[in-house]
Amino acid sequence: MIEPGKTMVLTISRTAPQGAYLSDGEQDVLLPAKQVPEGAKAGDELEVYIYRDSKDRLISTVNRPLIRLHEVSRLRVKEMTRIGAFLDMGLERDLLLPFHEMTKKPETGDEVLVAMYTDKSGRLCATEKVYKYLKADAPYNKDDEVTGTLYEVSRNFGAFVAVDDLYSGLVPAREFGNEAEPGDTVVCRVTSVQEDGRLNLSLRKKAYLQMNDDADRIFDMIAWDGHIPFTDKATPELIKEKTGLSKAAFKRAVGHLLKAGKIYIKEDGIYERDKD
């Protein structure tokens, strides 16, 4: 069966002024004349990509697309329209990313991570909801550092990350403090590998390594105005809102700064200690 979105090896069944007709033994599809290799004749096999032209007819091309059916790839937004974004997939025909398949509205010129699927009418479309198209056999182990694209945020589950833009990863909600948003490239630490091969991730280093970074972050906040108007006795919600840290991480950072003699604590807040 000749299916749009796929690369196939087909046989030239006949030629005509408009091009060569390629067959899988049951169905023919046109390869336009300008793309027919010189000297090609009936019986020759050609590797082609199948898609639909502007009149919604099946057509083939010898050009290589930037994405295939059920694959994930980064594509550039060529145009925003009232029905969605049209993406450059390396062919004469652009690929539609409908609004209902977006996780964040892009702008013309942006690169977006998408998968290709077939909609109910049989047309090729793109989606930013790539979870089911990502692989679960990443070559990574616990504590490895990985890079990926954050493509969706769920209040219940956390932040979904496409590691290497290929593999499925999740920063659990308890670990995610809105440090990034859909479309951002993030560096994560693998905290565990699930039985199905999917990765559990953290945007934070191991506690003893992360503490220095957190302490620098908190000290910068204190130094900005000489103090911050809350202490480590504040509610976890307030600490999370103001610093992006869990209460435990905040307390470790504050303790580190106290030990270093950089701050002191009063009932109404944390203050920078005079340098002299």
LUMBA-582382 format. One record per residue (C-alpha): x, y, z; residue number from 0; residue in three letters. Coordinates in Angstrom, 3 decimals, padded with zeros to 6 digits. Layout:
# LUMBA-582382
@east X&north Y&up Z&pos NUM&code ALA
...
# end
This chain:
# LUMBA-582382
@east 000.000&north 000.000&up 000.000&pos 0&code MET
@east 001.332&north 003.399&up -000.990&pos 1&code ILE
@east 001.067&north 005.533&up 002.136&pos 2&code GLU
@east 001.776&north 009.272&up 002.466&pos 3&code PRO
@east 004.569&north 010.213&up 004.847&pos 4&code GLY
@east 006.707&north 007.174&up 004.086&pos 5&code LYS
@east 009.795&north 006.510&up 001.981&pos 6&code THR
@east 009.263&north 003.539&up -000.326&pos 7&code MET
@east 011.061&north 001.655&up -003.066&pos 8&code VAL
@east 008.699&north 001.502&up -006.061&pos 9&code LEU
@east 008.969&north 000.260&up -009.645&pos 10&code THR
@east 008.454&north 002.408&up -012.733&pos 11&code ILE
@east 005.397&north 000.924&up -014.425&pos 12&code SER
@east 005.225&north 003.431&up -017.283&pos 13&code ARG
@east 006.383&north 006.859&up -018.345&pos 14&code THR
@east 004.385&north 009.777&up -019.700&pos 15&code ALA
@east 005.003&north 013.450&up -020.563&pos 16&code PRO
@east 004.057&north 014.459&up -016.991&pos 17&code GLN
@east 006.545&north 012.029&up -015.456&pos 18&code GLY
@east 006.959&north 008.419&up -014.401&pos 19&code ALA
@east 004.264&north 006.339&up -012.775&pos 20&code TYR
@east 005.602&north 004.217&up -009.936&pos 21&code LEU
@east 003.889&north 001.098&up -008.660&pos 22&code SER
@east 003.900&north -001.160&up -005.607&pos 23&code ASP
@east 002.096&north -003.823&up -007.638&pos 24&code GLY
@east -001.343&north -002.580&up -006.702&pos 25&code GLU
@east -001.331&north 001.204&up -006.946&pos 26&code GLN
@east 000.442&north 003.842&up -009.049&pos 27&code ASP
@east 001.765&north 007.249&up -007.997&pos 28&code VAL
@east 003.271&north 009.979&up -010.166&pos 29&code LEU
@east 006.885&north 011.107&up -009.960&pos 30&code LEU
@east 006.910&north 014.511&up -011.747&pos 31&code PRO
@east 008.980&north 014.688&up -014.927&pos 32&code ALA
@east 011.510&north 017.160&up -013.493&pos 33&code LYS
@east 012.415&north 014.584&up -010.827&pos 34&code GLN
@east 012.705&north 011.496&up -013.003&pos 35&code VAL
@east 016.392&north 010.438&up -013.185&pos 36&code PRO
@east 017.933&north 010.661&up -016.646&pos 37&code GLU
@east 017.693&north 007.350&up -018.470&pos 38&code GLY
@east 015.091&north 005.898&up -016.091&pos 39&code ALA
@east 012.787&north 003.377&up -017.757&pos 40&code LYS
@east 009.956&north 000.958&up -017.038&pos 41&code ALA
@east 011.065&north -001.754&up -014.640&pos 42&code GLY
@east 013.594&north 000.411&up -012.772&pos 43&code ASP
@east 013.262&north 000.758&up -009.018&pos 44&code GLU
@east 013.380&north 004.165&up -007.326&pos 45&code LEU
@east 013.393&north 005.202&up -003.679&pos 46&code GLU
@east 010.846&north 007.982&up -003.225&pos 47&code VAL
@east 008.952&north 009.818&up -000.512&pos 48&code TYR
@east 005.151&north 009.867&up -000.703&pos 49&code ILE
@east 003.043&north 012.910&up 000.194&pos 50&code TYR
@east 000.043&north 014.859&up -001.112&pos 51&code ARG
@east 000.200&north 017.816&up -003.486&pos 52&code ASP
@east -001.781&north 021.066&up -003.194&pos 53&code SER
@east -004.803&north 019.315&up -004.766&pos 54&code LYS
@east -004.621&north 016.544&up -002.179&pos 55&code ASP
@east -003.419&north 013.950&up -004.710&pos 56&code ARG
@east -000.783&north 011.372&up -003.843&pos 57&code LEU
@east 002.558&north 012.283&up -005.379&pos 58&code ILE
@east 006.153&north 011.135&up -004.976&pos 59&code SER
@east 009.507&north 012.862&up -004.834&pos 60&code THR
@east 013.149&north 011.773&up -004.899&pos 61&code VAL
@east 013.986&north 014.648&up -002.541&pos 62&code ASN
@east 014.659&north 013.805&up 001.090&pos 63&code ARG
@east 012.113&north 015.196&up 003.572&pos 64&code PRO
@east 013.100&north 016.549&up 006.980&pos 65&code LEU
@east 010.499&north 014.343&up 008.669&pos 66&code ILE
@east 008.609&north 011.118&up 007.969&pos 67&code ARG
@east 005.403&north 009.592&up 009.302&pos 68&code LEU
@east 005.592&north 008.929&up 013.070&pos 69&code HIS
@east 009.090&north 010.449&up 013.276&pos 70&code GLU
@east 010.117&north 013.365&up 015.504&pos 71&code VAL
@east 012.126&north 016.268&up 014.101&pos 72&code SER
@east 012.804&north 019.982&up 014.491&pos 73&code ARG
@east 011.142&north 022.054&up 011.760&pos 74&code LEU
@east 011.115&north 025.793&up 011.075&pos 75&code ARG
@east 007.871&north 027.777&up 011.101&pos 76&code VAL
@east 007.464&north 029.381&up 007.671&pos 77&code LYS
@east 004.109&north 031.043&up 008.233&pos 78&code GLU
@east 001.435&north 031.511&up 010.885&pos 79&code MET
@east -002.149&north 031.416&up 009.589&pos 80&code THR
@east -005.673&north 031.296&up 010.986&pos 81&code ARG
@east -005.601&north 027.472&up 011.009&pos 82&code ILE
@east -002.141&north 026.961&up 012.460&pos 83&code GLY
@east 001.551&north 027.086&up 011.582&pos 84&code ALA
@east 003.009&north 025.883&up 008.298&pos 85&code PHE
@east 006.363&north 024.169&up 008.753&pos 86&code LEU
@east 009.196&north 023.696&up 006.277&pos 87&code ASP
@east 009.699&north 019.959&up 005.833&pos 88&code MET
@east 012.187&north 020.277&up 002.969&pos 89&code GLY
@east 009.686&north 019.749&up 000.145&pos 90&code LEU
@east 007.575&north 021.940&up -002.132&pos 91&code GLU
@east 004.597&north 021.295&up 000.185&pos 92&code ARG
@east 004.704&north 022.591&up 003.764&pos 93&code ASP
@east 003.419&north 020.693&up 006.809&pos 94&code LEU
@east 000.534&north 022.037&up 008.891&pos 95&code LEU
@east 000.802&north 022.240&up 012.680&pos 96&code LEU
@east -002.820&north 022.853&up 013.762&pos 97&code PRO
@east -003.473&north 025.078&up 016.769&pos 98&code PHE
@east -005.001&north 022.171&up 018.715&pos 99&code HIS
@east -001.747&north 020.215&up 018.336&pos 100&code GLU
@east 000.429&north 023.002&up 019.788&pos 101&code MET
@east 001.745&north 023.073&up 023.351&pos 102&code THR
@east 002.930&north 026.669&up 022.938&pos 103&code LYS
@east 002.097&north 029.069&up 020.121&pos 104&code LYS
@east 005.244&north 029.654&up 017.999&pos 105&code PRO
@east 006.235&north 032.605&up 015.855&pos 106&code GLU
@east 007.398&north 032.705&up 012.246&pos 107&code THR
@east 011.041&north 031.639&up 012.113&pos 108&code GLY
@east 010.903&north 029.563&up 015.310&pos 109&code ASP
@east 012.066&north 025.964&up 015.327&pos 110&code GLU
@east 009.583&north 023.542&up 016.859&pos 111&code VAL
@east 009.909&north 019.905&up 017.856&pos 112&code LEU
@east 007.096&north 017.944&up 016.226&pos 113&code VAL
@east 006.017&north 014.494&up 015.144&pos 114&code ALA
@east 004.210&north 013.724&up 011.898&pos 115&code MET
@east 000.852&north 011.973&up 011.978&pos 116&code TYR
@east -002.109&north 011.412&up 009.644&pos 117&code THR
@east -005.336&north 013.212&up 010.545&pos 118&code ASP
@east -008.859&north 011.805&up 010.155&pos 119&code LYS
@east -009.033&north 012.951&up 006.527&pos 120&code SER
@east -005.745&north 011.235&up 005.639&pos 121&code GLY
@east -003.683&north 014.431&up 005.455&pos 122&code ARG
@east -000.194&north 014.670&up 006.898&pos 123&code LEU
@east -000.009&north 016.996&up 009.899&pos 124&code CYS
@east 002.375&north 017.859&up 012.709&pos 125&code ALA
@east 001.909&north 017.729&up 016.476&pos 126&code THR
@east 003.960&north 019.095&up 019.361&pos 127&code GLU
@east 002.441&north 016.392&up 021.578&pos 128&code LYS
@east 005.232&north 013.981&up 020.761&pos 129&code VAL
@east 005.057&north 011.653&up 023.794&pos 130&code TYR
@east 003.840&north 008.533&up 021.967&pos 131&code LYS
@east 006.320&north 009.016&up 019.116&pos 132&code TYR
@east 009.450&north 009.082&up 021.293&pos 133&code LEU
@east 011.642&north 006.019&up 021.807&pos 134&code LYS
@east 012.015&north 004.263&up 025.151&pos 135&code ALA
@east 015.437&north 002.670&up 024.594&pos 136&code ASP
@east 017.740&north 005.558&up 025.490&pos 137&code ALA
@east 021.411&north 004.563&up 025.939&pos 138&code PRO
@east 021.656&north 006.300&up 029.323&pos 139&code TYR
@east 022.001&north 005.230&up 032.939&pos 140&code ASN
@east 021.365&north 006.726&up 036.378&pos 141&code LYS
@east 023.300&north 009.979&up 037.009&pos 142&code ASP
@east 024.146&north 010.514&up 033.325&pos 143&code ASP
@east 023.785&north 014.118&up 032.137&pos 144&code GLU
@east 021.513&north 014.496&up 029.124&pos 145&code VAL
@east 020.204&north 017.313&up 026.945&pos 146&code THR
@east 016.742&north 017.534&up 025.471&pos 147&code GLY
@east 013.742&north 019.663&up 024.537&pos 148&code THR
@east 011.039&north 020.346&up 027.107&pos 149&code LEU
@east 007.900&north 019.920&up 025.023&pos 150&code TYR
@east 004.992&north 019.857&up 027.478&pos 151&code GLU
@east 004.234&north 020.685&up 031.126&pos 152&code VAL
@east 001.550&north 018.921&up 033.160&pos 153&code SER
@east 000.527&north 020.089&up 036.618&pos 154&code ARG
@east -000.080&north 016.453&up 037.644&pos 155&code ASN
@east 002.840&north 014.685&up 036.003&pos 156&code PHE
@east 005.587&north 017.294&up 035.556&pos 157&code GLY
@east 007.697&north 018.346&up 032.594&pos 158&code ALA
@east 007.995&north 016.082&up 029.577&pos 159&code PHE
@east 011.401&north 016.126&up 027.891&pos 160&code VAL
@east 012.507&north 014.686&up 024.540&pos 161&code ALA
@east 016.073&north 013.627&up 025.344&pos 162&code VAL
@east 018.286&north 014.122&up 022.276&pos 163&code ASP
@east 014.930&north 014.933&up 020.619&pos 164&code ASP
@east 014.469&north 011.154&up 020.373&pos 165&code LEU
@east 013.929&north 009.533&up 023.758&pos 166&code TYR
@east 011.156&north 009.848&up 026.324&pos 167&code SER
@east 011.947&north 011.526&up 029.638&pos 168&code GLY
@east 009.992&north 013.090&up 032.512&pos 169&code LEU
@east 010.885&north 015.573&up 035.235&pos 170&code VAL
@east 008.301&north 014.617&up 037.914&pos 171&code PRO
@east 006.059&north 017.405&up 039.192&pos 172&code ALA
@east 007.726&north 017.307&up 042.629&pos 173&code ARG
@east 011.080&north 018.018&up 040.932&pos 174&code GLU
@east 009.877&north 020.732&up 038.569&pos 175&code PHE
@east 009.785&north 024.366&up 039.677&pos 176&code GLY
@east 008.834&north 026.080&up 036.410&pos 177&code ASN
@east 012.532&north 026.555&up 035.607&pos 178&code GLU
@east 011.768&north 026.134&up 031.906&pos 179&code ALA
@east 008.842&north 026.151&up 029.486&pos 180&code GLU
@east 007.846&north 024.260&up 026.321&pos 181&code PRO
@east 010.385&north 024.718&up 023.542&pos 182&code GLY
@east 013.346&north 025.277&up 025.883&pos 183&code ASP
@east 016.494&north 023.188&up 025.650&pos 184&code THR
@east 017.278&north 021.750&up 029.091&pos 185&code VAL
@east 020.176&north 019.877&up 030.659&pos 186&code VAL
@east 019.021&north 017.147&up 033.034&pos 187&code CYS
@east 020.361&north 014.400&up 035.270&pos 188&code ARG
@east 018.976&north 010.880&up 034.884&pos 189&code VAL
@east 017.595&north 009.900&up 038.296&pos 190&code THR
@east 016.350&north 006.466&up 037.235&pos 191&code SER
@east 015.448&north 004.348&up 034.230&pos 192&code VAL
@east 011.938&north 002.886&up 034.261&pos 193&code GLN
@east 011.253&north -000.753&up 033.401&pos 194&code GLU
@east 009.905&north 000.299&up 030.002&pos 195&code ASP
@east 013.112&north 002.228&up 029.264&pos 196&code GLY
@east 011.723&north 005.736&up 029.776&pos 197&code ARG
@east 013.884&north 008.138&up 031.745&pos 198&code LEU
@east 013.103&north 009.890&up 035.013&pos 199&code ASN
@east 014.961&north 013.183&up 035.093&pos 200&code LEU
@east 015.888&north 016.081&up 037.318&pos 201&code SER
@east 016.900&north 019.584&up 036.334&pos 202&code LEU
@east 019.050&north 019.625&up 039.457&pos 203&code ARG
@east 022.433&north 018.099&up 040.202&pos 204&code LYS
@east 023.041&north 015.763&up 043.124&pos 205&code LYS
@east 022.293&north 017.538&up 046.410&pos 206&code ALA
@east 025.892&north 018.108&up 047.462&pos 207&code TYR
@east 026.733&north 019.588&up 044.039&pos 208&code LEU
@east 023.492&north 021.508&up 043.653&pos 209&code GLN
@east 023.864&north 023.175&up 047.062&pos 210&code MET
@east 026.650&north 025.486&up 045.836&pos 211&code ASN
@east 024.592&north 026.605&up 042.848&pos 212&code ASP
@east 021.520&north 027.162&up 045.039&pos 213&code ASP
@east 023.562&north 029.126&up 047.576&pos 214&code ALA
@east 024.908&north 031.402&up 044.836&pos 215&code ASP
@east 021.378&north 031.901&up 043.563&pos 216&code ARG
@east 019.984&north 032.806&up 047.007&pos 217&code ILE
@east 022.918&north 035.083&up 047.807&pos 218&code PHE
@east 022.364&north 036.987&up 044.556&pos 219&code ASP
@east 018.727&north 037.506&up 045.576&pos 220&code MET
@east 019.779&north 038.755&up 049.030&pos 221&code ILE
@east 022.527&north 041.003&up 047.662&pos 222&code ALA
@east 020.116&north 042.666&up 045.228&pos 223&code TRP
@east 018.350&north 044.575&up 048.026&pos 224&code ASP
@east 020.457&north 043.640&up 051.053&pos 225&code GLY
@east 017.916&north 041.089&up 052.262&pos 226&code HIS
@east 014.939&north 038.897&up 051.423&pos 227&code ILE
@east 011.757&north 039.315&up 053.543&pos 228&code PRO
@east 011.353&north 035.674&up 054.608&pos 229&code PHE
@east 013.424&north 032.927&up 056.232&pos 230&code THR
@east 013.728&north 029.165&up 056.003&pos 231&code ASP
@east 010.740&north 028.985&up 058.372&pos 232&code LYS
@east 008.459&north 030.253&up 055.583&pos 233&code ALA
@east 005.928&north 027.906&up 053.990&pos 234&code THR
@east 007.156&north 025.573&up 051.240&pos 235&code PRO
@east 004.726&north 027.285&up 048.858&pos 236&code GLU
@east 006.175&north 030.752&up 049.492&pos 237&code LEU
@east 009.748&north 029.513&up 049.180&pos 238&code ILE
@east 008.916&north 027.729&up 045.933&pos 239&code LYS
@east 007.164&north 030.807&up 044.525&pos 240&code GLU
@east 009.974&north 033.222&up 045.427&pos 241&code LYS
@east 013.058&north 031.077&up 044.760&pos 242&code THR
@east 011.973&north 028.111&up 042.650&pos 243&code GLY
@east 013.520&north 025.796&up 045.276&pos 244&code LEU
@east 012.010&north 023.215&up 047.574&pos 245&code SER
@east 012.068&north 024.086&up 051.260&pos 246&code LYS
@east 014.750&north 021.440&up 051.878&pos 247&code ALA
@east 016.995&north 022.808&up 049.115&pos 248&code ALA
@east 016.445&north 026.357&up 050.370&pos 249&code PHE
@east 017.416&north 025.393&up 053.921&pos 250&code LYS
@east 020.583&north 023.681&up 052.677&pos 251&code ARG
@east 021.548&north 026.771&up 050.678&pos 252&code ALA
@east 020.872&north 029.136&up 053.582&pos 253&code VAL
@east 022.854&north 026.898&up 055.933&pos 254&code GLY
@east 025.769&north 026.928&up 053.508&pos 255&code HIS
@east 025.696&north 030.750&up 053.360&pos 256&code LEU
@east 025.507&north 030.993&up 057.159&pos 257&code LEU
@east 028.504&north 028.714&up 057.553&pos 258&code LYS
@east 030.416&north 030.821&up 055.035&pos 259&code ALA
@east 029.613&north 033.955&up 057.064&pos 260&code GLY
@east 027.863&north 035.703&up 054.159&pos 261&code LYS
@east 024.457&north 036.216&up 055.791&pos 262&code ILE
@east 022.635&north 036.497&up 059.093&pos 263&code TYR
@east 019.009&north 035.755&up 059.921&pos 264&code ILE
@east 016.448&north 037.875&up 061.745&pos 265&code LYS
@east 012.785&north 037.155&up 062.372&pos 266&code GLU
@east 011.711&north 039.288&up 059.399&pos 267&code ASP
@east 014.178&north 037.987&up 056.824&pos 268&code GLY
@east 017.670&north 036.995&up 055.741&pos 269&code ILE
@east 020.285&north 039.757&up 055.465&pos 270&code TYR
@east 023.646&north 040.134&up 053.775&pos 271&code GLU
@east 026.467&north 040.425&up 056.275&pos 272&code ARG
@east 028.664&north 043.515&up 055.892&pos 273&code ASP
@east 031.857&north 042.612&up 054.088&pos 274&code LYS
@east 033.998&north 044.535&up 056.556&pos 275&code ASP
# end
